[in-house]
Amino acid sequence: MELIVIGHKNPDTDSIISPMIVSHYSDSLFGRHAVAKRAGEVNNETKFILNYLTDSTIKLPDLLEEIKEEKEVVLVDTTEQTQLIEGINENNLFAIIDHHNLGGLKSSKPVYARIEPLGCTCTILYKILKEKHLEITQEVACLMASAIISDTLFLNSPTTTDEDRTILEELNKIAELDLEYYSMKMFKAKSSLEGIETSEIIEKDYKFFEMGSSKVGIGVWETVAPETVNEKKAEILEALKIKKQKDGLDYLFFGVVDIIKENTYLYLVGDEETNLAKEIFKGSLEDNVMFAEHIVSRKKQIVPQLKEKLE
């Protein structure tokens, strides 16, 4: 039976590239053929990467919104049930490769699981490929290096580990990228608002969590030009209010992450979010936006702190 490899909804670069890599090597990894899928639209950064690799033979995965047939699933870059497409459950889970906290997934049978506290799923995949003595081509190295640059903000995120740094260096011996130039081009593409509606800004990199009895939504927009997003503040706050009510959320947070200066402008929809943010993040507040200094990582600097308070 063919395997499906897929990441989380509203996929970032790592959640697109990781399925591509796993499916490319699936015969060697699992002795099974696998097809990569994506659980949402591709962001501008990922589009840039795939367009940059013009001769790539590993193609963008097709969109998959629900699993209806009997398919086994290799899940990458998440273990949060709330971030999965419909149809992934304890009966069809085949394998997990992830770098986040355990999100409460269950399995009715033993599964292959590789979860490590690293900056990127592709860092783990590099280790797996090396352990299996599999060849890493220049194309694969470029893709994996791109994912690591994206997830670690070019090694500047607090989620970055020494292994991420070492492995990016090893990959670039094969990829032969000008990393400084290339990462800036990636981040400029990520920052682009071309063709993006205000409602999309808050949902492009959005994740839903259950924290205790609370339903919490957290969106981020990583950019080298935060002013281009913040000038839409009134529109964004209005879109956040609509989403919070529509999704029945107890809390909704949205962060505009300044990649260069490593700060976040945290948008707070109402009194509930404001009071919680004051208690946890202690940033300066002006007109429903908190300036949170040295906070850039949802995974390490926002989610755990909220969970600790709400659970």
RATAQUI-V602676 format. One record per residue. RES is the residue in three letters. PSI is psi as a letter, one per 40 degrees, with the letter a starting at -180 (NA if undefined). Layout:
RES|PSI, RES|PSI
This chain:
MET|h, GLU|h, LEU|i, ILE|h, VAL|h, ILE|i, GLY|a, HIS|i, LYS|i, ASN|f, PRO|h, ASP|a, THR|d, ASP|d, SER|e, ILE|d, ILE|d, SER|d, PRO|d, MET|d, ILE|d, VAL|d, SER|d, HIS|d, TYR|e, SER|d, ASP|d, SER|d, LEU|d, PHE|e, GLY|f, ARG|i, HIS|i, ALA|i, VAL|h, ALA|h, LYS|i, ARG|i, ALA|f, GLY|a, GLU|i, VAL|h, ASN|i, ASN|d, GLU|d, THR|d, LYS|d, PHE|d, ILE|d, LEU|d, ASN|d, TYR|d, LEU|g, THR|d, ASP|e, SER|h, THR|e, ILE|h, LYS|i, LEU|h, PRO|i, ASP|i, LEU|h, LEU|h, GLU|e, GLU|i, ILE|h, LYS|d, GLU|i, GLU|g, LYS|i, GLU|i, VAL|h, VAL|h, LEU|h, VAL|i, ASP|e, THR|i, THR|e, GLU|h, GLN|d, THR|e, GLN|e, LEU|i, ILE|i, GLU|i, GLY|e, ILE|h, ASN|a, GLU|e, ASN|d, ASN|e, LEU|h, PHE|d, ALA|i, ILE|h, ILE|h, ASP|i, HIS|e, HIS|i, ASN|i, LEU|h, GLY|e, GLY|e, LEU|i, LYS|i, SER|h, SER|e, LYS|i, PRO|i, VAL|i, TYR|h, ALA|h, ARG|h, ILE|h, GLU|i, PRO|g, LEU|i, GLY|e, CYS|i, THR|d, CYS|d, THR|d, ILE|d, LEU|d, TYR|d, LYS|d, ILE|d, LEU|d, LYS|d, GLU|d, LYS|e, HIS|f, LEU|i, GLU|h, ILE|h, THR|i, GLN|d, GLU|d, VAL|d, ALA|d, CYS|d, LEU|d, MET|d, ALA|d, SER|d, ALA|d, ILE|d, ILE|d, SER|d, ASP|d, THR|e, LEU|f, PHE|f, LEU|e, ASN|e, SER|i, PRO|e, THR|e, THR|h, THR|i, ASP|d, GLU|d, ASP|d, ARG|d, THR|d, ILE|d, LEU|d, GLU|d, GLU|d, LEU|d, ASN|e, LYS|d, ILE|d, ALA|d, GLU|f, LEU|i, ASP|g, LEU|d, GLU|d, TYR|d, TYR|d, SER|d, MET|d, LYS|d, MET|d, PHE|d, LYS|d, ALA|d, LYS|d, SER|e, SER|h, LEU|e, GLU|h, GLY|e, ILE|h, GLU|i, THR|d, SER|d, GLU|d, ILE|d, ILE|e, GLU|e, LYS|d, ASP|g, TYR|h, LYS|i, PHE|h, PHE|i, GLU|h, MET|h, GLY|b, SER|e, SER|i, LYS|h, VAL|h, GLY|h, ILE|h, GLY|i, VAL|i, TRP|h, GLU|h, THR|i, VAL|e, ALA|g, PRO|d, GLU|d, THR|d, VAL|d, ASN|d, GLU|e, LYS|f, LYS|d, ALA|d, GLU|d, ILE|d, LEU|d, GLU|d, ALA|d, LEU|d, LYS|d, ILE|d, LYS|d, LYS|d, GLN|d, LYS|d, ASP|e, GLY|f, LEU|i, ASP|d, TYR|i, LEU|h, PHE|i, PHE|h, GLY|h, VAL|h, VAL|h, ASP|h, ILE|d, ILE|d, LYS|e, GLU|f, ASN|i, THR|h, TYR|h, LEU|h, TYR|h, LEU|h, VAL|d, GLY|a, ASP|d, GLU|d, GLU|d, THR|d, ASN|d, LEU|d, ALA|d, LYS|d, GLU|d, ILE|d, PHE|d, LYS|f, GLY|i, SER|h, LEU|h, GLU|h, ASP|f, ASN|e, VAL|h, MET|h, PHE|h, ALA|h, GLU|h, HIS|f, ILE|h, VAL|e, SER|h, ARG|d, LYS|d, LYS|d, GLN|e, ILE|d, VAL|d, PRO|d, GLN|d, LEU|d, LYS|d, GLU|d, LYS|d, LEU|e, GLU|NA
